[in-house]
Amino acid sequence: MTDIIKSMTKRNWIILSIIVVGAILLRVLPQWNEVIVDGQVWFRGVDSYYHMRLIDNMVHNFPYPQYQDIFTVFPQGVKVGFNPLMSWIISSVGVMGFDYNLFAAFFPSVVGGLTLIPVFFIGKELFSKKVGFLACVFVAVLPTEFLHRTLFGFADHHALETLLATIVVLFLILMVKYDKKRYPIIAGITLGAYLLNWAGGHFLVLTLVAWFIIQIIYCRLKDLPENNLCRNMLIVFGIAFAMYLPYLRFTLNTSIMTYLPFALACFIPFWLWNKGTKTFTIVSMIITLGISAAVLYTSYLYVPVMLELRSVFHGGSTSISEATPSDISTLLYTTGITFFLFIAGIFRYFKEHKKSLLLIVWAIILLAATIGQRRWEYYFVVPLSLIAAYFTFYAARWVKENSRPFTIAIIILFAMVTSLKGTIAVVTMPNNIDADWRNTLTWMRDNTPFPHIDDNAYYDVAPIHNTNYGVLSWWDYGHWITQVAHRTPCSNPAYQNQPEGSKFFCSKTEEEALKEIEPLGVIRYIIITEEMVTNKYYAVVKQSGKDTDRLESVLLQLWNNELESYKLIRTEGKVRIYEKVQ
């Protein structure tokens, strides 16, 4: 690694530093007044609030993560499904006495900027320094989900997730290229950290297994040097396995531990069968993959594995915008001309770089995932930018040498111009939460009875008692209710498949509505917003499974304060709170 760093000149470091700092400022400055309001941090998004809820808890219990949360879903609560790495990092700042909320607000933007460093080194190692620099610029400014999720105040795990995944890919590329033992060790440690950051980390695990199989088969069929690929991948996944194993006692999220042994089981036969004729190698590989597929198909893991794979590549019919498929207009809006450069670059890359297939396998899998769900674009932008930057410089070879700088400049200019409008739109987005919601939830926290016997229940790692009452609202707002109001919603963005709430809102009579929520227990408060009665009603009625017209719904009756069971007690702009009549 020192040799790679030494190849950098002072000028290279200055250019890279300017790009990184510029990327951070692009994410922070336009969002400052949206996030810092009256001296408080108003986080962006919805999942950010649940991460902050977990961080609030960990600051009081450091370093132990919360694994049971009765403030998540009324009435029983649930096991926490978020992995703890980001909570450890941010809460450690709070434990040292600093403002961890402000640190958390800066965290995604700074991490997003730091992601450009491994992007640059991937470009440098595979192509050239110029490709690395241009790829960094593309990643920094394209109006993709990566830009959105690294905005100031977006305290979610996605920024750290992308950084760690990119570092893993970088060190695997170095591992294949130089065959030095320190690279698989660093890749394994980074992969372990990645898995501790995101519960869905098996997505990258399966991607790396797919690349390994393709790469090893290609090397053996073409008699290319493998550079101890089997041994090194065993080291990578063995370290990651060991790092994740202690965390199992805090979580029921064991899916990663299902995939890691599967990955190790794939590497071992290829390592053992590294000698022999091509025919023997091919037959051995077919037998290995066939046995693995048969075992998976006949085991209890088949259905959950297939469902998880489907959930990655196909969002299905959903009202969650980030989980909807990407059509060509969406891809072109977020990536512009770079998408066409990427497509052309894939074909050119395979002809010139057959010895290193990781980048192209990663790119194709992420392209498929992004087409299925637009959310995966926060990953996809990295290989997209690298391959688009590579093809930009390759295309310049088609003109005379003295015209190449001008040609490259024109391509970059068009790429930036076609994305400029989208970039401005993303960095100037209004915050999801507004004063109406903040004031309403703050009032609820300060003026309604605490729903637990234990006054310290919000900071319990694993409370053993139940919540006395729940708060009914649309699932979009559940994390806000938990973190700002310290109250327990009936559903939230992580556990939105609670149909009782939408069935209540879409009932036609008060009697029918009350029967729908009767199994939940005591619903003392209901919070609704004008959006639910207007442009969100389509999603509410869709989840309810009913065909109730908005004008006939209990939701509208509630908005008009026409129910006998619940009466309006608080109005803050477009948000209203109703309390159960005792």
C-alpha positions as a printed Julia matrix, in Angstrom:
582×3 Matrix{Float64}:
   0.0     0.0     0.0
   2.89    2.32    0.75
   4.15    1.84   -2.8
   0.75    2.85   -4.16
   0.63    5.96   -1.99
   4.22    6.89   -2.82
   3.29    6.97   -6.5
   1.11    9.98   -5.7
   2.67   13.4    -6.19
   1.94   16.46   -4.06
  -0.11   17.83   -6.96
  -2.19   14.62   -7.05
  -3.0    14.94   -3.34
  -3.97   18.6    -3.73
  -6.35   17.82   -6.61
  -7.91   14.91   -4.75
  -8.28   17.01   -1.57
 -10.01   19.8    -3.51
 -12.49   17.33   -5.03
 -13.19   15.72   -1.63
 -13.68   19.04    0.18
 -15.81   20.35   -2.7
 -18.02   17.26   -2.51
 -18.51   17.75    1.23
 -19.36   21.46    0.86
 -21.81   20.66   -1.95
 -23.69   18.44    0.48
 -23.52   20.73    3.51
 -23.88   24.38    2.53
 -27.2    24.3     0.6
 -28.76   22.18    3.37
 -27.53   24.13    6.38
 -30.7    26.12    7.06
 -32.86   23.05    6.38
 -31.08   21.0     9.04
 -29.92   23.53   11.66
 -33.12   25.21   12.84
 -33.25   27.39   15.96
 -30.04   25.82   17.21
 -31.41   22.29   16.87
 -30.6    19.53   14.39
 -33.57   18.5    12.26
 -32.39   15.34   10.55
 -33.35   14.56    6.97
 -35.39   11.56    5.91
 -37.19    9.09    8.14
 -34.74    6.25    8.85
 -32.29    8.86   10.14
 -34.58    9.36   13.11
 -34.53    5.7    14.03
 -30.75    5.62   13.78
 -30.69    8.59   16.14
 -33.1     6.76   18.45
 -30.6     3.88   18.63
 -27.73    6.32   19.12
 -29.65    8.09   21.94
 -29.93    4.71   23.62
 -26.31    3.7    23.04
 -24.95    6.95   24.49
 -26.55    5.84   27.78
 -25.41    2.2    27.47
 -22.15    2.4    25.53
 -20.92    0.17   23.94
 -23.94   -2.15   24.12
 -26.38   -1.92   21.2
 -30.11   -1.97   21.77
 -31.62   -5.25   20.65
 -35.24   -4.99   21.82
 -37.3    -1.84   21.3
 -40.76   -1.28   22.77
 -40.85    2.22   21.24
 -40.87    0.82   17.72
 -44.15   -0.99   17.14
 -47.12   -0.99   19.51
 -47.95   -3.04   21.49
 -45.22   -5.69   21.67
 -42.16   -3.94   20.23
 -39.68   -5.77   18.03
 -36.1    -6.95   17.81
 -33.89   -4.18   16.42
 -33.01   -4.87   12.78
 -30.3    -2.22   12.37
 -26.63   -3.17   12.76
 -24.55   -1.11   15.2
 -21.36    0.17   13.54
 -22.63    3.68   12.77
 -24.21    3.87   16.24
 -20.86    2.93   17.81
 -19.03    5.65   15.87
 -21.49    8.47   16.55
 -22.36    7.55   20.14
 -18.67    7.43   21.05
 -18.61   11.16   20.32
 -21.51   11.63   22.73
 -19.82    9.53   25.4
 -16.81   11.85   25.18
 -19.09   14.79   25.94
 -19.46   16.33   22.48
 -22.67   17.19   20.6
 -23.35   13.87   18.91
 -26.43   15.21   17.1
 -24.33   17.79   15.24
 -21.65   15.17   14.56
 -24.33   12.84   13.18
 -25.59   15.59   10.87
 -22.11   16.05    9.36
 -21.35   12.33    9.3
 -22.99   11.33    5.96
 -21.54   14.29    4.05
 -18.01   13.74    5.35
 -18.21    9.99    4.72
 -19.62   10.69    1.25
 -16.61   12.89    0.52
 -14.18   10.29    1.86
 -15.71    7.69   -0.47
 -14.05    9.52   -3.34
 -10.61    8.43   -2.07
 -11.07    4.69   -2.73
 -12.91    5.58   -5.94
  -9.83    7.46   -7.1
  -7.45    4.63   -6.23
  -9.63    2.06   -8.03
  -9.51    4.26  -11.13
  -5.79    4.78  -10.73
  -4.98    1.07  -10.3
  -7.19   -0.17  -13.14
  -6.76    2.71  -15.59
  -4.93    5.95  -14.77
  -4.88    8.84  -12.34
  -6.87   10.98  -14.78
  -9.63    8.36  -14.89
  -9.59    8.26  -11.08
  -9.99   12.03  -10.78
 -12.82   12.18  -13.32
 -14.62    9.26  -11.64
 -14.44   11.16   -8.34
 -16.05   14.21   -9.96
 -18.86   12.09  -11.41
 -19.54   10.39   -8.07
 -19.45   13.74   -6.26
 -21.88   15.7    -8.43
 -24.23   13.33  -10.27
 -27.78   13.69   -8.85
 -28.05   10.04   -7.87
 -29.26    8.42   -4.67
 -25.68    8.66   -3.42
 -25.84   12.46   -3.5
 -29.26   12.36   -1.84
 -28.21    9.98    0.94
 -25.01   11.87    1.73
 -26.71   15.23    2.2
 -26.1    17.09    5.44
 -28.42   15.67    8.11
 -29.14   12.34    6.36
 -27.89   10.27    9.31
 -28.51    6.86    7.78
 -26.17    3.91    7.29
 -26.01    4.23    3.48
 -23.04    6.62    3.27
 -20.83    4.44    5.47
 -22.13    1.37    3.65
 -21.0     2.71    0.26
 -17.61    3.81    1.61
 -16.87    0.4     3.13
 -18.1    -1.53    0.07
 -15.88    0.6    -2.18
 -12.87    0.02    0.08
 -13.53   -3.75   -0.02
 -13.57   -3.66   -3.83
 -10.39   -1.56   -3.9
  -8.4    -4.0    -1.76
  -9.71   -7.01   -3.66
  -8.49   -5.39   -6.86
  -5.1    -4.78   -5.22
  -5.13   -8.35   -3.91
  -5.63   -9.8    -7.39
  -3.12   -7.42   -8.96
  -0.26   -7.71   -6.49
  -0.94  -10.92   -4.49
   0.3    -9.53   -1.18
  -1.09  -10.98    2.05
  -1.89   -7.62    3.63
  -4.52   -6.85    1.0
  -6.9    -9.76    1.78
  -6.46   -9.01    5.49
  -7.47   -5.36    5.02
 -10.31   -6.39    2.68
 -11.55   -8.9     5.28
 -11.48   -6.34    8.09
 -13.35   -3.84    5.92
 -15.9    -6.47    4.86
 -16.45   -7.33    8.52
 -17.03   -3.65    9.31
 -19.41   -3.42    6.34
 -21.46   -6.35    7.64
 -21.6    -4.77   11.11
 -22.92   -1.59    9.5
 -25.8    -3.01    7.45
 -28.13   -5.93    8.12
 -28.45   -6.53    4.36
 -24.73   -7.0     3.88
 -25.19  -10.42    2.3
 -25.95   -8.48   -0.91
 -22.23   -7.7    -1.22
 -21.31  -11.2     0.0
 -23.23  -12.83   -2.84
 -21.83  -10.31   -5.33
 -18.29  -11.22   -4.33
 -19.06  -14.95   -4.51
 -20.45  -14.47   -8.03
 -17.32  -12.55   -9.05
 -15.03  -15.18   -7.52
 -16.68  -18.03   -9.43
 -16.6   -16.12  -12.72
 -13.01  -14.96  -12.19
 -11.63  -18.37  -11.15
 -13.35  -20.2   -14.01
 -12.09  -17.63  -16.51
  -8.51  -17.82  -15.19
  -8.45  -21.61  -15.33
  -9.97  -21.89  -18.77
  -7.56  -19.29  -20.16
  -4.53  -20.56  -18.22
  -4.13  -17.16  -16.53
  -2.36  -16.77  -13.15
  -4.79  -16.9   -10.22
  -2.45  -15.22   -7.72
  -3.69  -17.4    -4.85
  -7.24  -16.15   -5.31
  -8.84  -19.09   -3.45
  -6.55  -18.79   -0.44
  -6.95  -15.03   -0.3
 -10.75  -15.15   -0.49
 -10.77  -17.67    2.38
  -8.77  -15.12    4.39
 -11.17  -12.28    3.45
 -14.34  -14.12    4.41
 -12.78  -15.88    7.38
 -11.9   -12.51    8.95
 -15.34  -11.09    8.16
 -16.98  -14.2     9.66
 -14.93  -13.87   12.85
 -15.76  -10.16   13.21
 -19.5   -10.66   12.86
 -19.76  -13.75   15.06
 -19.68  -11.95   18.47
 -22.52   -9.65   17.39
 -24.91  -12.57   17.03
 -25.68  -12.51   20.74
 -27.26   -9.08   20.29
 -29.43   -9.84   17.28
 -31.73  -12.33   15.62
 -30.5   -11.13   12.23
 -28.62  -14.3    11.34
 -28.99  -14.14    7.56
 -25.44  -12.86    7.11
 -24.14  -15.86    9.03
 -26.03  -18.08    6.59
 -24.31  -16.55    3.57
 -20.78  -16.34    4.96
 -20.4   -20.11    5.52
 -21.96  -20.65    2.09
 -19.3   -18.37    0.6
 -16.51  -20.2     2.42
 -17.94  -23.5     1.21
 -17.7   -22.22   -2.37
 -14.05  -21.18   -2.06
 -12.69  -24.39   -0.51
 -13.41  -26.83   -3.4
 -11.87  -24.44   -5.91
  -8.81  -24.19   -3.68
  -8.53  -27.98   -3.4
  -9.07  -28.53   -7.1
  -6.48  -26.08   -8.33
  -4.61  -28.68  -10.34
  -5.5   -30.92  -13.25
  -6.74  -30.67  -16.8
  -9.29  -28.15  -18.0
 -11.86  -30.93  -18.34
 -11.28  -32.03  -14.75
 -11.53  -28.42  -13.56
 -14.8   -27.8   -15.43
 -16.39  -31.04  -14.22
 -15.3   -30.34  -10.65
 -16.78  -26.86  -10.77
 -20.07  -28.08  -12.21
 -20.33  -30.76   -9.52
 -19.53  -28.23   -6.76
 -22.06  -25.69   -7.96
 -24.65  -28.4    -8.61
 -24.32  -29.85   -5.1
 -24.51  -26.34   -3.58
 -27.65  -25.54   -5.58
 -29.27  -28.87   -4.67
 -28.54  -28.43   -0.97
 -29.94  -24.92   -1.04
 -33.04  -25.99   -2.95
 -33.87  -28.82   -0.58
 -33.17  -26.87    2.63
 -35.38  -24.53    4.63
 -33.15  -21.68    3.44
 -34.39  -21.84   -0.15
 -37.54  -19.75    0.3
 -35.99  -16.98    2.46
 -32.94  -16.77    0.2
 -35.08  -16.5    -2.92
 -37.29  -13.89   -1.25
 -34.26  -11.85   -0.22
 -32.8   -12.02   -3.72
 -36.15  -10.98   -5.15
 -36.35   -8.09   -2.69
 -32.99   -6.83   -3.96
 -33.72   -6.95   -7.67
 -37.46   -6.23   -7.67
 -39.32   -3.77   -5.48
 -42.65   -5.01   -6.74
 -45.88   -3.1    -6.34
 -45.12   -0.59   -3.62
 -45.88    2.97   -2.57
 -42.26    3.4    -1.42
 -40.69    5.56   -4.14
 -37.11    4.4    -3.53
 -38.15    0.76   -3.98
 -39.84    1.3    -7.33
 -38.11    0.18  -10.55
 -35.9     2.58  -12.48
 -37.13    3.34  -15.97
 -34.93    4.9   -18.64
 -36.16    8.43  -17.87
 -35.17    8.03  -14.2
 -31.7     6.72  -15.08
 -31.1     9.49  -17.59
 -32.3    12.18  -15.17
 -29.87   11.03  -12.47
 -26.9    10.01  -14.61
 -27.27   11.92  -17.88
 -24.71   11.24  -20.56
 -22.54    9.24  -18.15
 -25.02    6.37  -18.48
 -24.28    6.07  -22.21
 -20.54    6.35  -21.51
 -20.96    3.56  -18.95
 -22.79    1.24  -21.37
 -20.16    1.77  -24.06
 -17.41    1.38  -21.48
 -18.66   -2.03  -20.34
 -18.03   -3.55  -23.76
 -14.66   -1.83  -24.14
 -13.58   -2.75  -20.6
 -14.17   -6.45  -21.12
 -11.96   -6.47  -24.19
  -9.05   -4.7   -22.48
  -9.25   -5.87  -18.86
 -10.22   -9.53  -18.88
  -7.75  -10.33  -16.13
  -9.64   -8.2   -13.59
 -13.38   -8.86  -13.77
 -14.45   -7.57  -10.34
 -15.4    -4.06  -11.43
 -17.48   -5.23  -14.37
 -19.26   -7.98  -12.4
 -20.01   -5.48   -9.6
 -21.25   -2.95  -12.17
 -23.57   -5.38  -13.98
 -25.1    -6.75  -10.77
 -25.67   -3.21   -9.45
 -27.16   -2.13  -12.77
 -29.65   -5.0   -12.56
 -30.41   -4.13   -8.93
 -30.87   -0.44   -9.77
 -33.25   -1.23  -12.6
 -35.26   -3.3   -10.1
 -35.15   -0.65   -7.35
 -33.86    2.88   -7.77
 -32.46    2.91   -4.22
 -29.4     0.86   -5.25
 -28.14    3.78   -7.26
 -26.21    4.93   -4.2
 -23.98    1.89   -4.87
 -24.25    1.87   -8.63
 -22.84    5.39   -9.06
 -19.35    4.13   -8.13
 -18.81    1.56  -10.93
 -20.9     3.71  -13.26
 -18.57    6.68  -12.75
 -15.4     4.6   -13.0
 -16.37    2.93  -16.26
 -17.82    6.15  -17.72
 -14.59    8.01  -16.87
 -12.53    5.2   -18.39
 -14.52    5.34  -21.65
 -14.28    9.14  -21.77
 -10.5     8.91  -22.06
 -10.68    5.87  -24.33
 -13.01    7.66  -26.75
 -10.48   10.47  -27.03
  -8.13    8.03  -28.78
 -10.42    8.2   -31.8
  -9.26   11.73  -32.64
  -5.83   13.16  -33.35
  -3.54   13.51  -30.35
  -3.54   17.31  -30.33
  -7.38   17.31  -30.3
  -7.77   14.86  -27.4
  -7.82   17.37  -24.52
 -10.53   19.37  -26.29
 -12.55   16.18  -26.96
 -12.32   15.09  -23.32
 -13.33   18.56  -22.15
 -16.39   18.56  -24.41
 -17.52   15.12  -23.16
 -17.09   16.17  -19.52
 -18.9    19.47  -20.15
 -21.9    17.72  -21.69
 -21.93   15.16  -18.89
 -21.99   17.91  -16.27
 -24.52   20.13  -18.06
 -27.02   17.33  -18.58
 -26.92   16.59  -14.84
 -26.7    20.13  -13.47
 -30.44   20.69  -13.07
 -30.84   17.44  -11.15
 -27.85   18.17   -8.92
 -29.23   21.57   -7.94
 -32.64   20.01   -7.27
 -31.14   17.38   -4.94
 -28.86   19.64   -2.89
 -31.63   22.22   -2.39
 -34.34   19.73   -1.4
 -36.52   20.86    1.52
 -36.29   18.79    4.68
 -38.78   15.96    5.05
 -39.81   17.04    8.52
 -41.2    20.56    8.97
 -42.09   22.86   11.84
 -45.65   21.52   12.01
 -44.42   18.0    12.7
 -41.55   18.98   15.0
 -43.73   21.24   17.14
 -46.51   18.66   17.27
 -44.24   15.83   18.38
 -42.35   18.02   20.85
 -45.68   19.06   22.36
 -46.73   15.4    22.6
 -43.51   14.47   24.4
 -43.96   17.28   26.93
 -47.74   17.28   27.43
 -48.98   13.7    27.26
 -48.5    10.93   29.85
 -45.39    8.79   29.43
 -46.58    5.35   28.22
 -44.37    3.28   30.54
 -44.05    2.51   34.22
 -40.29    3.0    34.02
 -39.43    6.65   33.34
 -36.12    5.54   31.87
 -37.69    3.08   29.4
 -36.54    5.04   26.34
 -32.93    4.23   27.3
 -33.4     0.56   28.25
 -31.39   -1.86   26.11
 -33.99   -4.62   26.41
 -37.07   -3.53   28.43
 -39.25   -6.37   29.69
 -42.56   -4.53   30.09
 -45.09   -3.53   27.42
 -46.24   -0.09   26.29
 -49.4     1.17   28.0
 -50.8     2.85   24.91
 -49.98    3.36   21.26
 -50.07    6.22   18.76
 -51.77    5.63   15.44
 -50.58    7.39   12.29
 -49.45    6.56    8.77
 -46.28    4.45    8.81
 -44.19    7.17    7.13
 -44.13    9.1    10.39
 -43.41    6.26   12.8
 -39.7     6.94   13.35
 -40.41   10.62   13.99
 -42.95    9.67   16.66
 -40.43    7.33   18.31
 -37.4     9.64   18.35
 -38.91   13.1    18.75
 -42.01   12.37   20.85
 -40.66    9.31   22.72
 -43.94    7.54   22.04
 -44.72    4.19   20.39
 -46.33    4.2    16.92
 -48.33    1.28   15.56
 -46.13    1.08   12.47
 -43.07    2.75   10.96
 -40.89    2.63    7.81
 -38.99   -0.42    9.08
 -42.09   -2.4    10.07
 -44.83   -0.92    7.91
 -46.72   -4.14    7.28
 -49.19   -3.43   10.08
 -52.56   -3.27    8.25
 -54.72   -2.2    11.2
 -53.93    1.49   10.86
 -54.75    1.81    7.17
 -57.86   -0.34    7.65
 -58.97    2.0    10.42
 -58.5     5.09    8.23
 -60.22    3.51    5.23
 -63.25    2.19    7.1
 -66.6     3.72    6.24
 -68.07    3.84    9.73
 -66.69    4.57   13.17
 -67.85    1.18   14.44
 -66.02   -0.63   11.64
 -62.89    1.44   12.26
 -62.79    0.69   15.99
 -63.05   -3.05   15.34
 -60.01   -2.85   13.06
 -57.73   -1.5    15.82
 -59.31   -3.43   18.7
 -56.66   -6.23   18.53
 -53.89   -3.68   19.06
 -55.03   -2.59   22.5
 -55.3     0.98   23.73
 -54.78    3.53   20.95
 -54.88    6.7    22.98
 -53.72    9.18   20.32
 -54.07    9.47   16.57
 -51.92   11.86   14.54
 -52.91   12.73   10.99
 -51.75   15.29    8.51
 -53.46   16.97    5.59
 -51.26   14.94    3.24
 -52.93   11.74    4.4
 -56.33   13.15    3.5
 -55.1    14.37    0.09
 -52.1    13.14   -1.9
 -51.13   10.21    0.4
 -54.6     8.74    0.55
 -53.93    6.52   -2.48
 -51.17    4.74   -0.51
 -53.32    4.43    2.62
 -56.22    2.85    0.76
 -53.84    0.59   -1.2
 -52.36   -0.87    1.99
 -55.79   -1.26    3.59
 -57.05   -3.63    0.9
 -60.34   -1.72    0.86
 -61.83    0.35   -1.93
 -63.21    3.15    0.22
 -63.6     6.5    -1.45
 -61.8     9.27    0.39
 -65.02   11.23    0.88
 -66.58    8.24    2.68
 -63.57    7.36    4.82
 -63.19    7.56    8.58
 -59.93    9.39    7.86
 -61.88   12.36    6.47
 -64.42   12.12    9.28
 -61.56   12.25   11.77
 -60.02   15.22    9.99
 -63.35   17.01   10.29
 -63.52   16.06   14.01
 -66.76   14.12   13.45
 -65.94   10.95   15.43
 -67.35   10.38   18.9
 -64.46    8.17   20.07
 -61.6    10.56   19.27
 -61.57   14.33   19.72
 -59.15   16.95   18.41
 -56.78   18.21   21.13
 -53.98   19.86   19.16
 -53.6    21.54   15.77
 -50.21   22.67   14.47
 -50.51   23.86   10.9
 -51.37   20.79    8.8
 -50.82   18.27   11.61
 -53.5    17.31   14.12
 -53.61   15.15   17.27
 -56.76   13.37   18.42
 -57.2    11.77   21.84
 -59.42    8.83   22.74
 -62.49    9.96   24.66
 -62.27    8.37   28.13
